[in-house]
Structures are given as structure tokens and as C-alpha cells.
Amino acid sequence: MTPPTNPIARLDAPLVVVEAEAHLLGLLAHPVAESAPLKERHDWFASVFRDLATAHPEACSCDADYPDWQPGRAS
């Protein structure tokens, strides 16, 4: 029998990623009103960014964005 070319393990995602994706979709479905208090708007955008970074880290940056950057090195 030939092994599957796309094993189910490849589709498996950590629970934290699935939860972040679900929370992100809920946030985006109900955006905060422009007339809402600043803190409420800030909290909404912070939650969206947090969930996006958790669910899709590849969307945040890549090595090509900062080719010479080295962690801990002085700027």
C-alpha cells in the first residue's frame, strides 16, 4: 500500500492555534464601533493582532523582511 501523499498529521494544528483562529474570526465578524471609547478600540485591535500572530505567525514577518537582523545584537 502506498502511503498517503498528504497525511492527516500535516493537517493537525495545536489547540491554541485553533482557538486563536476561532476567536479571531469572532472578533472580525463584530468589529468595534468607531464611536467606541479609545480603550475599547485599543483592546479590540490588540486582541485581533494577538490572535492573528498566534494563528498565522507566517503572516507577521519573515527572514526576508530583516535580512541582517540578529537577535541580541546592538542596532
C-alpha positions in Angstrom: 0.0 0.0 0.0 1.3 3.5 -0.9 1.5 6.0 2.0 -0.9 9.0 1.5 0.7 12.0 0.0 -1.0 14.3 2.5 -1.0 12.5 5.8 -3.6 13.6 8.4 -0.8 14.7 10.8 0.0 17.5 8.4 -3.5 18.9 8.8 -3.3 18.7 12.6 -2.9 22.0 14.4 -2.2 22.8 18.1 -5.3 23.6 20.1 -4.0 27.1 20.9 -3.9 27.9 17.1 -7.4 26.6 16.5 -8.8 28.6 19.5 -7.0 31.8 18.3 -8.4 31.3 14.8 -11.9 30.9 16.1 -11.6 33.9 18.4 -10.1 36.0 15.6 -13.0 35.1 13.3 -15.4 36.2 16.0 -13.6 39.5 16.5 -13.6 40.2 12.8 -17.3 39.4 12.5 -18.1 42.1 15.1 -15.7 45.0 14.7 -15.7 47.6 17.4 -17.7 50.8 16.6 -15.6 53.8 15.6 -17.5 55.8 18.2 -16.5 53.4 21.0 -14.2 54.6 23.7 -10.5 54.6 22.8 -9.6 51.9 25.3 -12.3 49.6 23.9 -11.0 50.1 20.4 -7.4 49.6 21.5 -8.3 46.3 23.3 -10.1 45.1 20.1 -7.2 45.8 17.9 -4.8 44.3 20.4 -6.9 41.1 20.5 -7.0 40.9 16.7 -3.2 41.2 16.4 -2.6 38.7 19.2 -4.9 36.1 17.7 -3.5 36.7 14.2 0.0 36.3 15.4 -0.9 33.1 17.2 -2.9 31.5 14.4 -0.8 32.7 11.5 2.8 33.5 12.6 3.9 33.3 9.0 1.9 36.5 8.3 3.8 38.6 10.8 7.2 38.7 9.2 9.8 36.5 7.5 13.5 36.4 7.3 13.4 38.4 4.0 11.9 41.3 6.0 15.0 41.8 8.1 17.9 40.0 6.3 20.7 41.3 8.5 18.9 41.2 11.8 20.4 39.1 14.6 18.6 38.7 18.0 20.5 40.4 20.8 22.8 42.4 18.6 23.0 46.2 19.2 21.4 48.3 16.4 
